[in-house]
């Protein structure tokens, strides 16, 4: 009796020490910045070691696929992709919300067990991984011995699974944060490439590289649409020795149908053969993604990326990020097309050489749409020369025109390259500031106000006439304040109202207004 008591006491002491050791190891995981894969593998190794078992599996519950996807294993050569829904002990553990063990699998012939090379699984224990009341996965541990597990093991695994849930959640948060920062980095790079050039070839080439790097793909092709429907001109060929001069998708109706939806789509069996037929790659790609570049249902081009050995399914989770990349590239192309169209149509004011009213209207509509899509601010400055009629009456219309030309030069040389100064009409001017917040707009307007106030306006003979001042009104769309971008008429009306207030309060001043809707 005494010997049995001592054995029971020693066993209890052993379990207590085991629990303390496991908690210490789990704590080490929680306090480290492991990525998710390292965390899962560490948990799989740890549970097998602490339960003196031969194999283990950690599975994560995939809510979209409604399955337990295998995420990490220990001691299993060929792990399954997922646990069977109806025949795995893990599914029972989830259903009953507790740890379950079976000590002789011969009594459960339909129960799922992993295939081992030199033996068979005889005992299984499974526990749900729970975090803040939600099941995020399971742990299954296997033994080649009958009666490999008991109630003490079940209690221990329950505690360990609980702490594993916290470790996995912490690793997920850490990895999600890293991924978001990476996504922002690539989105920022695309925004930069589309903001500071109006050359469509440069935009497609640079952005195809950004998309390929963001998705860690092996090959990439960036194309511009031609005048012939479903025919494209390749601009960027990344890691492709066969340099393409044209891609005609008209012979491939299934591919045309998918592109016509104007949404990014991934590999489908009917898509891969036609892609292989014109790529002539040394190796066949096993996964493909095509990003149509479209604005207002108008296809401007496509970006195609492919993988030779694609193993991750994470791009399904990143669909919104991929769509955002495609939208940014498309908006940049639209802006470049628009700019080049403006150049060809000579949409400038003949007197001041600034953008004219038509140019201003088109640019403002495009930039408002872009600001809303990219969640960026946009400001509009309206300015009017004070007492310009008196100047005209005193010095004549020829000198009045000379003054307007000089004001135009002041505006052109004191704004950013991405801003659009325009002659709105008569002695009224406007400046569109893409991605300009209210403080930047006020700073720009104040600088211009001082430049105009201090400028010595001259007549055609170069003789000083007089100083003149200007009043400024500002309207700013800020996506942090206003959910939807205003119409061009609305933002003009608000800026005009602020300009009128500046006139009423004594002229030669700046009045600003955020847009609230």
Protein Blocks (a to p, Z undefined) as FASTA:
>chain_A
ZZmmmmmmmmmmmmmmmmmmmmmmmmmmmmpccdfklmmmmmmmmmmmmnopabdcdddd
dfklopacdfbdehiabacfbdcfklcfklmmmmnopacddfbfklmmmbccdddfkbcc
fbdcdddddeehiafbdcddddfbehkbcfklmmmmmmmmmmmmmmmmmmmmmmmmmmmm
mmmmmmmmmmmmmmmccbfklmmmmmmmmmmmmnopabdcdddddfbehiacdfbdghia
bacfbdcfklmmklmmmmmnopacdddfklmmmmmmmnopabdcfbdcdddddeehiafb
dcddddfbdcbfklmmmmmmmmmmmmmmmmmmmmmmmmmmmmmnopacfklopacfklmm
mmmmmmmmmmmmnopacdddddddehklmmmmmnojklmmmmmmmmmmmmmmmccfkbcc
ddfbhjbccdddehiafklmmmmmmmmmmmmmmpccddfkopafbdcddddddddddfkl
mmbacdfklmmmmmmmmmmmmmmnngaiaddddddZZ
